[in-house]
Amino acid sequence: MFTLPDLPYAYDALEPVMSDQTLHFHHDKHHAAYVKTMNGLLEAAGKSPQTLEAVIREASRSDDKKLFNNAAQAWNHGFFWVAMSSRKEAPSGALATAIDDTFGGLAGLKKVFATEGVGQFGSGWVWLVADRGGALTVRATHDADNPLTQPDITPLLVCDLWEHAYYLDHQNDRKAFLEAWFDALPNWGLADQQYAAARGEGEAWRYPEPEAEPKQAKAV
């Protein structure tokens, strides 16, 4: 069974951009529900996959929309939590150079990231991704869609565009949320590692592997 991973920081660590209340609802309710539903679907189908990434790709290929939506949302949220940091950071090394070359610097990337996110109609996600050659792009995906179904693309960062991610703290001002998020919360250390993985240097982040079912005690 796949599990709901713990947050890598305290519930109030991302304030004021994301409040303690938002994280309790978002992580403990929304993310948990996707994991529970996905596990139920896998159990009903008699499946015991080894990775969530494999579940997502197979569900996409077989057009199993209910499984895909729940599995991809479980993965998206897992990546979203680790893609944020309670410490303000900055990109470094090859990624910093690529951002300068592609967007003219961090301010340029922020503008593109926020514009793409605001322009996404309805629910979804906005991603900074890299291809195998190291080229950077910002793209938005609808609902549960994510880059795992796109060959040769590695996500570096992601921000949740579903209203439950920001409505308690920013109401309907998605732009203010995205701009505040970009200024304070990206985990650029993770983005640096993901960028290296995109170019074949190391492994990309993966969702925690499923835990074995606890064995039933034998009757005596």
Phi, psi and omega in degrees: 000135175285150184246164172273110181291146175295152172296144180277014181202171178291158182298332181262009187287341184258007178292147007269359184294315177230120187279165174306316181297316179300314182294323177297315178292314188293310182282307189285335182254297185294305181298316181301322181294320178297316181296315181297314181296317179301313180299321178297319179294318179295318179296317180297329180272357180070029183257142177228069184292155181269336180221148176290327179301320179293323178300314183296313183293320179292319178297325177293316181295322184270000180060037174273087191294321181294315178294317180300312184301316182286320179292316181293322177293325175298316180292315181303316180292320177302318179289323179302316181298316182282342179280003176241152180226146176281352177250131179292130185231178176218149177294158182220173172055225185297325180293317178300319178296317180295322178295317178299315183292324187272319188243359182078015179123178184295324179296322178293320177296318178303316181297315180293317182298312181293319180297317179295319180292316178296324182285348178291120181277119180082199186284156178160207185215153172238131190236146161259121184232163177226147174264182185296336178275356179093003179289134182261142172216157172248131180215149177255148176235149181276143171051246184264354185304144179214171185289352182297336180270001181252117184302139171066022178243133179239126176285138177256318179215159175209147173232135182284129179255001175292145186299331180294346179284336189220352191292323180296328185260331186231005185051231185266012183269077181298323181299315179298319178298311183298318181292318178294319178300312183296324182289328192243331197249343183302137175271087184290337174297316175296317180300321177300315180294320179294324179293321176296317180297323179300328181262017174086016181247091181093179184260144175283161179299142176229148177296146179307139181293154182295151177267146178291147176295136178297138180288141178283138178290140181284140177290144180243000000 
